[in-house]
Every structure is written in C-alpha cells, then in structure tokens.
Amino acid sequence: MLVREALPRLDSRHSCVRMAVSHGLDTEEVISRLIEDLRQPNISLVLFFTSTCFDLDCIAPRLRAEWPDAEIAGCTTTREIAPDGYTANSIVGISFAAPDFHAVTGLIDDLPNFAIARGHQMVRDALSELNAQTVLSDLPMRTFALLLIDGLSRSEETVISSLQSVLGSIPILGGSAGDDLCFQRTLVYQDGAFHERSAVLILVSTRFAFEVFKTEHFVASARRMVVTGAIPTERIVTGINGRPAATEYARLIGVRPEELTPAVFAAHPLVVRSGGGNYVRSIQQVGEDGSLTFMCAIDEGMVLRIAEDTGIVEDLEERLASLRARLGPLQLVIGCECILRFLELEQKGLTGQAGRILSENNVVGFCTYGEQYQSMHINQTFTGVAIGWRNTHDPSQA
C-alpha cells in the first residue's frame, strides 16, 4: 500500500514556467484568457494542446500575433491534462522564459512521403540553431526533444526512429495528436498555422535538471496469439490464430465480438516483446469486415500476448514519486498519455484520483492517439519529461 506524501504547491511567481487552462464556448474569449494567463517576460517557447471543439482558424493567428518572436507549437487532443487534472473541451498551455529555457521548432510536412534523409537534416539544422541561442557548454546533456505528430498519419514509427538516430544522446518523447475520438482529422501547430499530415519537433535546452520517462501498468501474460493476416501499411489485422481477428480476440478475452468497444480495448490491450522489454499494441477500432485496426505497427507473424493489469493509479503514483526522489520537487511535467488510459480510468471511476496525482506533480499535457519514447512508437503508455528546480543537470539521472 502506498503512503501519500504531502507535496508542496510551488509558487509560480518564482518560476520561469507558466501553466494555464481555458474553457468556454467562444473561441476568442478562450484564447484571450489563455494568452493572459501565460504572459511573462522573455517568453522563448509556448506549448499548447487544444480540443477540436474550438475554431482553430481563430487560434492560429492570435498566438503568432501575441508572441511573434517566440517558438510556438501545439496539437489537437482527445482530452487535456490541465494544472488541476483531466479536462475536456479546453485549451491548456505552457510558456517558458529565457534565459532558463531556449527552444527551436521544426515542421515535417507531407508525412505520407516522409524521407529519412529529410528528417536527419531537420534535426541537424535545429541543433545548429539551438546551439547559436545558448551559451551552455554541455548542450546535449541539457536538451530534450518533444515530437507532436498527426495521430492518423501512421507515420510515427518511421519518423521517431529517424529523428532519434541523429539526436543521439538527446532523449525524445512525444504524442500523436487526437481529435476527440472522431478519428477524422488530427493537426499539429507550428509557425502560425495548423498542419495536417505533419509533425513538429521541439528541441528544448534548460539549466534545470530533467528526466524523460515512460510508464505503463501492463505486463505480458502467458496467453499468446499469432497474427495470421495483416495489412501492415494500414495497421490492420485481419486474422489471429487462423480465425477472423475480432472474433478470435473477443473469444480470448471472454466477450462477444459485438461487445468490443474502446473501453474494452483499454481494459484488454496486447503486448509484444522486443529487445527484452514489453510494448503495448492497442486496438483502435473494429472494422465492418471483422478486422482490427491497431494504433501501432503490426505485421503478419507477430506474436502478441494478452496483457495483465498491475494497477494504473498505483503505477502512476510510484513513477512520479521516483522522479521526485531523483529530481526533487517537480516544477513541471509535460505529459503525453494514451487516450485508452483515460478511458480505463473513466470506466473504473478513477479519473478524479489520478487527476489529483497529476495536479500535485504539476503535470500538463494531453491524451494522445499514441506515444513516442526514444526510438519507439507505443500505446497505452504515459510518456513525459519531468523538470525539477535544481539549476544543475546530472547526466546519470537522465
């Protein structure tokens, strides 16, 4: 049993980070409030995560007009993680100020025709630009990367592996943009406009100690299944164990095929073993033909295992406690959390409890259609970067 410690609420007036959330029916009023709450001197970077319920054509120019000299990046969401916990139909934002934070953003457009060499060059250019901004001598150890990518592009694996190969020791995390579970159009924002079929890379250097991390609350069970039919380019599985995919998956988890819903997928994900680790492969939806569309790369012959739950709230609290043990009180955690985790929390009546844990640890972010960590695209995971208060960074902690 976990013993809850009393966490100090940090006074934002002494921080170079501002966090805010804005709700409402009128987009102009919502974005005006967000801008007002994020204002501070010497802003170098603004990150924001927005529901698709707003007029995005109103949001895009307002942010650029307000901060013409700052880097601004964001994406559409499925739910938002605000300073006070989970929320919906809102815009959440974070502003970072120099000289404690420097940032560079770069857009990768036309993801269906993404070329690995183009990704490599963009990272080199971004690193060169960041190096020109800061006097930090150990820049790679003071820098992390954040990737926001179109969540319906099916390009995450190629893009993240390409970027990580050039980033080297610089850790990267990320999230796939959502659209409130409509699965129709997901967007990223960079340089004053929203973009479809695109990704934005953000490089952030800071004097503060930080750690990029991931956590999930599932382990592989002994129950195995083999993908016997697949359309890898579409992330579609047509057959499992020689039977129709949805029918066999439903049989193995003990439900009828017509009972398969996002909540059921959240409760019964699948795990693939790779390189000594377990990686979740979550299901997005059931096709009319009885196929299963996944949120991650899938291929014929892949061996999957039904996952076993180790406790989502307990895992979240333990991971954040371990980060505090290494970094001290957390100034900010930028979090990318799979929407299926939120659906599981909602189904179990745990959103309030988990939301309080996030709020106590200054977590701000969004619910995704997939997560990135180092060179991997994964599902049903929480990836993030925790930033402490110390003005030193120990490489052994990253």
Secondary structure by P-SEA (a helix, b strand, c coil): ccccccccccccccccccccccccccaaaaaaaaaaaaccccccbbbbccccccaaaaaaaaaaaaccccccccccccccccccccccccccbbbbbcccccbbbbbbcccccccaaaaaaaaaaaaaaaaaacccccccccbbbbbbcccccccaaaaaaaaaaaaccbbbbbbbbbcccccccccccccccccccbbbbbbbbccbbbbbbcccccccccbbbbbcccccccccccccccccaaaaaaaaaccccccccaaaaaabbbbbbcccbbbbbbbcccccccbbbbcccccccbbbbbbbbccaaaaaaaaaaaaaaacccccccbbbbbaaaaaaaaaaccaaaaaaaaaaabbbbbbcccccccccccccbbbbbbbccccccccccc
